[in-house]
Amino acid sequence: MVTVPHFTFSCGDANLLFALARGVVGMAGLGSTRIALPSQLSAAFTFPRKFAMCLPAAAQPGVVLFGKVPYVFLPGIDVSQRLTYTPLLKAPDVFPGRYFISVTAIRVSEKKVAINSTKLKINSQGFGGTEVTSAVSYTTIARSVYTVIRDAFVKEAEAINISRAATVKPFDACFDATTVLSTRVGPAVPPIDLVLHNSKTIWRIMGANSMVRVSEGVLCLGFVGVDDEIVSTTIRIGGHQMQDNLLQFDLATSRLGFSSTLLGVQTTCSNFNFTSTA
């Protein structure tokens, strides 16, 4: 247990808690600004401006780690050695403190989808691009881009005999769960690849993160299309797609490390080993 002297905080109206989880009484900012929690802890304890976050699935415990610490998960898996890195971009002036990365292409079943690449870039007004945020439950995508990805996913799913089901809002691509096999990394559906700053740096989204079980018999593609006219950021990678992925935000070197799903190495975010001294 530690005490941080002269910690900067503020009070706010209860309306700020609207739509947050039941029982929440406040929020801790994990942005890149100097008054956010990572920077304040770094200044107080003189460790690197770096933190890692591992969001759990369902009601399991997760973990947020500050400073330079080993990322060891039971049964003794050191995820530090499994991270892939991509640069963190300078946030647009209209969205200070947020985390943006470069997505240059998207693939479904390793096939590149034909999307307007201009939408993937941040324009001169600060709009477009890709943000990593736990502020949205499911990844939101500008509809003109989302529609192309969805149609490619449906085509590849039908090619492996996965049957469609009636849609369930907010999703619009749902499938009969009895026609989907199960694997260690979730439902056996076409993988979705985010191609990052170069063609060799891939954030692969497997079934556990791409699909949402909305009922016993129905699985839906867990992405939400948003009308282009009202969207400010083309892609906002949300909480569901981050579950059981370790994300390391290195503010000192401006880079994001990501593990992709920990299910592939037979562990989860709820299995963090707090006793490790590796």
Number of C-alpha atoms within 10 A of each C-alpha: 2 5 8 11 8 8 12 10 11 5 6 9 6 9 7 11 15 9 8 12 8 8 7 10 10 12 9 9 13 20 18 23 15 13 16 16 20 27 24 19 20 17 14 13 11 11 14 18 22 24 21 21 21 24 23 21 18 8 7 11 14 17 15 14 15 19 18 13 14 16 22 20 20 16 11 14 18 16 17 16 11 15 16 16 20 20 17 21 18 15 17 19 10 11 14 12 18 19 24 25 21 20 23 18 20 23 20 22 15 12 13 16 18 13 16 12 13 11 20 23 19 20 12 8 10 15 18 21 24 23 23 21 19 18 12 13 17 24 23 21 23 23 19 16 22 20 16 14 22 20 13 19 22 20 14 18 21 14 11 13 10 20 16 18 16 12 16 14 11 12 17 18 22 23 24 16 21 13 15 19 11 14 14 12 17 18 20 19 24 23 20 23 21 20 19 19 16 12 10 8 15 22 20 20 21 23 23 24 27 23 24 19 16 16 10 9 12 21 25 25 22 25 27 22 21 18 12 15 8 8 16 19 22 25 26 26 22 20 20 24 25 27 24 26 23 27 23 24 26 22 19 11 12 16 19 23 19 24 21 23 26 20 17 13 11 13 17 24 25 18 19 20 17 12 7 14 9 9
